[in-house]
Amino acid sequence: RRHTRYIGDWSSDVCSSDLSNAVKIIEKNIKITKSNELFEILNIDLSQITTWKFEKAGLVFLDPPYFSDLVEKALIKLKEIDAILPDAIIVAEVSIREKSKFIKNFRILFSKKLGKSMINFYKYSPSFE
């Protein structure tokens, strides 16, 4: 069963060659794990999805453009379309200058500063208020 999703929530200002390179890097990283069957790359515009036709994810990686508010939008959308399992972990990269917002049903477990980036680890639970 696949429980990990790499979901691209790309805005129109992302160059297609950048997107292609990002997918290639993700594919290379998945091969390193030697567990290809656990991963699925969904290079989709999440904002356009109205129903989720895939298996629910337990681990999601988000890396949207900085200062785009797409992490918040993606988390809300994943919840709305029932795309994530209870207790799912979402790993999202943002700028260290971005403020993390409260999002109902999500908690930031911890954050890690890496250079100019902040990696936030969210946990989803329908019981979180």
BAKOL-738349 format. One record per residue: x, y, z of N, C-alpha, C, O in turn; residue number from 1; chain. Coordinates in Angstrom, 1 decimal. Example, Ala and Ser with C-alpha at 12.3 -4.5 7.8 and 13.67 -1.06 7.14 Angstrom:
<dotors>
n_px|n_py|n_pz|ca_px|ca_py|ca_pz|c_px|c_py|c_pz|o_px|o_py|o_pz|n|chain
13.2|-5.7|7.8|12.3|-4.5|7.8|13.2|-3.3|7.8|14.2|-3.3|8.5|1|A
12.8|-2.2|7.1|13.7|-1.1|7.1|12.9|0.0|7.9|13.4|1.1|8.0|2|A
</dotors>
This chain:
<dotors>
n_px|n_py|n_pz|ca_px|ca_py|ca_pz|c_px|c_py|c_pz|o_px|o_py|o_pz|n|chain
0.8|-1.2|0.0|0.0|0.0|0.0|0.9|1.2|0.0|1.9|1.3|0.7|1|A
0.5|2.2|-0.8|1.2|3.5|-0.8|0.6|4.4|0.1|-0.6|4.7|0.1|2|A
1.4|5.0|1.0|0.9|6.0|1.9|1.6|7.3|1.8|1.3|8.3|2.5|3|A
2.5|7.4|0.9|3.3|8.7|0.8|3.0|9.3|-0.5|3.0|8.7|-1.5|4|A
2.8|10.6|-0.5|2.5|11.4|-1.7|3.4|12.6|-1.8|3.6|13.3|-0.8|5|A
3.9|12.8|-2.9|4.6|14.1|-3.3|3.6|14.8|-4.1|3.3|14.4|-5.2|6|A
3.0|15.8|-3.6|2.0|16.5|-4.3|2.5|17.9|-4.8|2.9|18.7|-3.9|7|A
2.4|18.2|-6.0|2.8|19.5|-6.6|1.6|20.4|-6.6|0.7|20.2|-7.4|8|A
1.6|21.4|-5.8|0.6|22.5|-5.8|1.2|23.7|-6.5|1.6|24.6|-5.8|9|A
1.3|23.7|-7.8|2.1|24.6|-8.4|1.3|25.8|-8.9|0.2|25.7|-9.5|10|A
1.9|27.0|-8.8|1.3|28.2|-9.3|1.8|28.4|-10.7|2.8|27.8|-11.1|11|A
1.1|29.3|-11.4|1.5|29.5|-12.8|2.8|30.1|-13.1|3.3|30.0|-14.2|12|A
3.5|30.6|-12.0|4.8|31.2|-12.2|5.9|30.2|-12.1|7.1|30.6|-12.2|13|A
5.6|29.0|-11.9|6.7|28.0|-11.9|7.0|27.5|-13.3|6.1|27.1|-14.0|14|A
8.2|27.6|-13.7|8.7|27.2|-15.0|8.6|25.7|-15.1|8.9|25.0|-14.2|15|A
8.1|25.2|-16.3|7.9|23.8|-16.5|9.3|23.1|-16.4|9.3|21.9|-16.0|16|A
10.4|23.7|-16.8|11.7|23.0|-16.7|12.0|22.8|-15.2|12.6|21.8|-14.8|17|A
11.7|23.8|-14.3|11.9|23.7|-12.9|11.1|22.6|-12.3|11.6|21.8|-11.5|18|A
9.9|22.5|-12.8|9.0|21.4|-12.3|9.5|20.1|-12.8|9.5|19.1|-12.0|19|A
9.9|20.0|-14.0|10.5|18.7|-14.5|11.7|18.3|-13.7|11.9|17.1|-13.4|20|A
12.6|19.2|-13.4|13.8|18.9|-12.6|13.4|18.5|-11.2|14.0|17.6|-10.7|21|A
12.4|19.1|-10.6|12.0|18.8|-9.3|11.5|17.3|-9.2|11.8|16.6|-8.3|22|A
10.7|17.0|-10.2|10.2|15.6|-10.3|11.3|14.6|-10.5|11.3|13.5|-9.8|23|A
12.3|14.9|-11.3|13.5|14.0|-11.5|14.2|13.9|-10.2|14.7|12.7|-9.8|24|A
14.4|14.9|-9.4|15.1|14.8|-8.1|14.3|14.0|-7.1|14.9|13.1|-6.4|25|A
13.0|14.2|-7.1|12.1|13.3|-6.2|12.3|11.9|-6.6|12.4|11.0|-5.8|26|A
12.2|11.6|-7.9|12.3|10.2|-8.4|13.6|9.6|-8.0|13.7|8.4|-7.6|27|A
14.7|10.4|-8.1|16.0|9.9|-7.7|16.1|9.6|-6.2|16.6|8.6|-5.8|28|A
15.5|10.5|-5.4|15.5|10.3|-4.0|14.7|9.0|-3.6|15.0|8.3|-2.7|29|A
13.6|8.8|-4.3|12.7|7.6|-4.0|13.5|6.3|-4.3|13.5|5.4|-3.6|30|A
14.3|6.3|-5.4|15.1|5.2|-5.8|16.1|4.8|-4.7|16.4|3.7|-4.4|31|A
16.6|5.9|-4.1|17.6|5.7|-3.0|17.0|4.9|-1.9|17.7|4.1|-1.2|32|A
15.7|5.0|-1.6|15.1|4.3|-0.5|14.9|2.9|-0.8|14.7|2.1|0.2|33|A
15.0|2.5|-2.0|14.7|1.1|-2.5|13.4|0.6|-2.0|13.2|-0.6|-1.7|34|A
12.4|1.5|-1.9|11.1|1.2|-1.5|10.1|1.9|-2.4|9.2|2.6|-1.9|35|A
10.3|1.8|-3.7|9.5|2.6|-4.7|8.0|2.3|-4.5|7.2|3.2|-4.7|36|A
7.6|1.1|-4.0|6.2|0.8|-3.9|5.5|1.6|-2.8|4.3|1.7|-2.8|37|A
6.3|2.3|-2.0|5.7|3.1|-0.9|5.4|4.5|-1.3|4.7|5.3|-0.6|38|A
5.9|4.9|-2.5|5.8|6.3|-2.9|5.0|6.5|-4.2|5.0|5.6|-5.0|39|A
4.3|7.6|-4.3|3.7|8.0|-5.5|3.8|9.5|-5.7|3.5|10.3|-4.8|40|A
4.2|9.9|-6.9|4.4|11.3|-7.2|3.1|11.7|-7.9|2.7|11.2|-8.9|41|A
2.4|12.7|-7.3|1.3|13.3|-8.0|1.6|14.7|-8.3|1.5|15.6|-7.5|42|A
1.9|14.9|-9.6|2.3|16.3|-10.1|1.0|16.9|-10.6|0.7|16.9|-11.8|43|A
0.2|17.5|-9.6|-1.1|18.0|-10.0|-1.3|19.3|-9.3|-0.6|19.7|-8.4|44|A
-2.3|20.1|-9.9|-2.7|21.3|-9.3|-3.8|21.0|-8.3|-4.9|20.8|-8.7|45|A
-3.4|20.9|-7.0|-4.4|20.5|-6.0|-5.6|21.4|-5.9|-6.7|20.9|-5.6|46|A
-5.5|22.7|-6.3|-6.6|23.6|-6.2|-7.7|23.2|-7.2|-8.9|23.6|-7.0|47|A
-7.4|22.4|-8.2|-8.4|22.1|-9.2|-9.1|20.7|-8.9|-10.0|20.4|-9.6|48|A
-8.7|20.0|-7.9|-9.2|18.7|-7.5|-10.5|18.9|-6.7|-10.5|19.6|-5.7|49|A
-11.6|18.2|-7.1|-12.8|18.3|-6.3|-13.1|17.0|-5.6|-13.8|17.0|-4.6|50|A
-12.6|15.9|-6.1|-12.7|14.6|-5.4|-11.4|13.9|-5.5|-10.7|14.0|-6.5|51|A
-11.1|13.1|-4.4|-9.8|12.4|-4.4|-10.0|11.0|-4.9|-10.8|10.3|-4.3|52|A
-9.3|10.6|-5.9|-9.5|9.3|-6.5|-8.3|8.3|-6.2|-8.2|7.2|-6.7|53|A
-7.4|8.8|-5.3|-6.3|8.0|-4.9|-6.4|7.5|-3.5|-7.3|7.9|-2.8|54|A
-5.6|6.6|-3.1|-5.5|6.1|-1.7|-5.1|7.3|-0.8|-4.3|8.1|-1.2|55|A
-5.7|7.3|0.4|-5.4|8.4|1.3|-3.9|8.3|1.7|-3.3|7.2|1.8|56|A
-3.3|9.4|1.9|-1.8|9.5|2.2|-1.6|9.6|3.7|-2.4|10.3|4.4|57|A
-0.5|9.0|4.2|-0.1|9.1|5.6|1.1|10.1|5.7|1.4|10.5|6.8|58|A
1.7|10.3|4.6|2.9|11.2|4.6|2.8|12.1|3.3|2.8|11.5|2.2|59|A
2.9|13.4|3.5|2.8|14.3|2.3|3.9|15.3|2.4|4.2|15.8|3.5|60|A
4.6|15.6|1.3|5.6|16.6|1.2|5.1|17.7|0.3|4.6|17.5|-0.8|61|A
5.2|19.0|0.9|4.8|20.2|0.2|6.0|21.1|0.1|6.7|21.4|1.1|62|A
6.3|21.6|-1.1|7.4|22.6|-1.3|7.0|23.6|-2.3|7.5|23.7|-3.4|63|A
6.0|24.5|-1.9|5.5|25.5|-2.8|6.4|26.7|-2.8|7.3|26.8|-2.0|64|A
6.2|27.6|-3.8|7.0|28.8|-3.8|6.8|29.6|-2.5|5.8|29.6|-1.9|65|A
7.9|30.2|-2.0|7.9|31.0|-0.8|6.8|32.2|-0.9|6.6|32.7|-2.0|66|A
6.2|32.5|0.2|5.3|33.6|0.3|4.1|33.5|-0.6|3.5|34.5|-1.0|67|A
3.7|32.2|-0.8|2.5|32.0|-1.7|1.2|31.6|-0.9|0.2|31.5|-1.5|68|A
1.4|31.3|0.4|0.2|30.8|1.2|-0.3|29.5|0.7|-1.4|29.1|1.1|69|A
0.5|28.8|-0.2|0.0|27.5|-0.7|0.1|26.4|0.3|-0.6|25.4|0.1|70|A
0.9|26.5|1.3|0.9|25.4|2.3|-0.4|25.4|3.0|-1.1|24.4|3.2|71|A
-0.9|26.6|3.5|-2.2|26.7|4.1|-3.3|26.2|3.2|-4.2|25.4|3.6|72|A
-3.3|26.7|2.0|-4.3|26.3|1.0|-4.3|24.8|0.8|-5.3|24.1|0.7|73|A
-3.1|24.2|0.6|-3.0|22.8|0.4|-3.5|21.9|1.5|-4.2|20.9|1.3|74|A
-3.1|22.3|2.8|-3.6|21.6|3.9|-5.1|21.6|4.0|-5.7|20.6|4.3|75|A
-5.7|22.8|3.8|-7.2|22.9|3.8|-7.8|22.0|2.7|-8.8|21.3|3.0|76|A
-7.2|22.1|1.6|-7.7|21.3|0.4|-7.6|19.8|0.7|-8.5|19.0|0.4|77|A
-6.5|19.3|1.2|-6.3|17.9|1.5|-7.3|17.4|2.4|-7.8|16.3|2.3|78|A
-7.6|18.2|3.4|-8.7|17.9|4.4|-10.1|17.9|3.7|-10.8|16.9|3.9|79|A
-10.4|18.9|2.9|-11.7|19.0|2.3|-12.0|17.8|1.4|-13.1|17.3|1.4|80|A
-11.0|17.4|0.6|-11.2|16.3|-0.3|-10.9|14.9|0.3|-11.0|13.9|-0.5|81|A
-10.7|14.9|1.6|-10.5|13.6|2.3|-9.3|12.8|1.7|-9.4|11.6|1.4|82|A
-8.2|13.5|1.5|-7.0|12.9|0.8|-6.0|12.3|1.8|-5.0|11.7|1.4|83|A
-6.1|12.6|3.1|-5.1|12.2|4.1|-5.7|11.4|5.2|-6.9|11.6|5.6|84|A
-4.9|10.5|5.7|-5.3|9.7|6.8|-5.3|10.4|8.1|-4.5|11.4|8.3|85|A
-6.1|10.0|9.1|-6.0|10.6|10.4|-4.6|10.3|10.9|-4.0|9.2|10.7|86|A
-3.9|11.3|11.6|-2.6|11.2|12.1|-1.5|11.3|11.0|-0.4|11.0|11.2|87|A
-1.9|11.7|9.8|-1.0|11.9|8.7|0.0|13.0|9.1|-0.3|13.9|9.8|88|A
1.2|12.9|8.5|2.3|13.8|8.7|2.5|14.6|7.4|2.6|13.9|6.3|89|A
2.5|15.9|7.5|2.8|16.7|6.3|4.0|17.5|6.5|4.1|18.2|7.6|90|A
5.0|17.4|5.6|6.3|18.1|5.7|6.2|19.2|4.7|6.1|19.0|3.5|91|A
6.4|20.5|5.2|6.2|21.6|4.3|7.4|22.6|4.5|7.8|22.9|5.6|92|A
8.0|23.0|3.4|9.1|23.9|3.4|8.6|25.3|3.1|7.8|25.5|2.2|93|A
9.0|26.3|4.0|8.6|27.7|3.8|9.8|28.5|4.1|10.8|28.0|4.5|94|A
9.7|29.8|3.8|10.8|30.7|4.1|10.8|30.9|5.6|9.8|30.9|6.3|95|A
12.0|31.2|6.2|12.1|31.5|7.6|11.4|32.8|8.0|11.1|33.0|9.1|96|A
11.1|33.6|7.0|10.4|34.9|7.2|8.9|34.7|7.1|8.2|35.7|7.4|97|A
8.4|33.6|6.8|6.9|33.4|6.7|6.4|33.0|8.1|7.0|32.2|8.8|98|A
5.3|33.5|8.5|4.6|33.2|9.7|3.7|32.0|9.5|3.0|32.0|8.5|99|A
3.8|31.0|10.4|2.9|29.8|10.3|1.6|30.2|10.9|1.5|30.8|12.0|100|A
0.5|29.9|10.2|-0.8|30.2|10.6|-1.5|29.0|11.2|-1.2|27.9|10.9|101|A
-2.4|29.3|12.1|-3.2|28.3|12.7|-4.2|27.7|11.6|-4.8|28.5|10.9|102|A
-4.2|26.4|11.5|-5.1|25.7|10.5|-5.8|24.7|11.3|-5.2|23.7|11.8|103|A
-7.1|24.8|11.3|-8.0|23.8|12.0|-7.7|22.4|11.6|-7.5|22.1|10.4|104|A
-7.5|21.5|12.6|-7.3|20.1|12.4|-5.8|19.8|12.1|-5.5|18.6|11.9|105|A
-4.9|20.8|12.2|-3.5|20.5|12.0|-2.7|21.2|13.1|-3.1|22.2|13.7|106|A
-1.7|20.5|13.5|-0.7|21.0|14.6|0.7|20.9|14.0|1.0|19.9|13.3|107|A
1.5|21.9|14.3|2.9|21.8|14.0|3.6|21.0|15.1|3.6|21.5|16.2|108|A
4.1|19.9|14.7|4.8|19.0|15.7|6.1|19.7|16.1|6.5|19.8|17.3|109|A
6.9|20.0|15.1|8.1|20.7|15.3|8.6|21.4|14.0|8.1|21.1|12.9|110|A
9.5|22.3|14.1|10.0|23.0|12.9|11.6|23.0|13.0|12.1|22.9|14.1|111|A
12.2|23.0|11.8|13.6|22.9|11.7|14.1|23.9|10.8|13.7|24.0|9.6|112|A
15.0|24.8|11.2|15.5|25.9|10.3|16.7|25.3|9.6|17.6|24.7|10.1|113|A
16.7|25.5|8.3|17.8|25.0|7.4|18.1|26.2|6.4|17.4|26.4|5.4|114|A
19.1|26.9|6.8|19.5|28.1|6.0|18.4|29.1|6.0|18.0|29.6|7.0|115|A
17.9|29.4|4.8|16.8|30.4|4.6|15.4|29.7|4.6|14.4|30.4|4.4|116|A
15.4|28.4|4.9|14.2|27.7|4.9|13.8|27.2|6.3|14.6|27.1|7.2|117|A
12.5|27.0|6.5|11.9|26.4|7.7|11.2|25.2|7.2|10.3|25.3|6.4|118|A
11.5|24.1|7.8|10.8|22.8|7.5|9.8|22.6|8.7|10.2|22.4|9.8|119|A
8.5|22.7|8.4|7.5|22.4|9.4|6.9|21.0|9.2|6.5|20.6|8.1|120|A
6.8|20.3|10.3|6.2|19.0|10.4|4.8|19.1|11.0|4.7|19.4|12.2|121|A
3.8|19.0|10.2|2.4|19.1|10.7|1.8|17.7|10.9|2.2|16.7|10.3|122|A
0.9|17.6|11.9|0.2|16.4|12.1|-1.3|16.7|11.9|-1.8|17.7|12.4|123|A
-2.0|15.9|11.1|-3.4|16.0|10.9|-4.3|15.2|11.8|-3.9|14.0|12.0|124|A
-5.3|15.7|12.4|-6.2|14.9|13.2|-7.6|15.6|13.2|-7.7|16.8|13.5|125|A
-8.6|14.9|12.8|-10.0|15.5|12.8|-10.4|16.0|14.2|-11.2|16.9|14.3|126|A
-9.7|15.5|15.2|-10.1|15.9|16.6|-9.4|17.2|17.0|-9.8|17.8|18.0|127|A
-8.4|17.6|16.3|-7.7|18.9|16.6|-8.6|20.1|16.3|-9.1|20.1|15.2|128|A
-8.7|20.9|17.3|-9.6|22.1|17.0|-8.7|23.4|16.9|-9.3|24.5|16.7|129|A
</dotors>
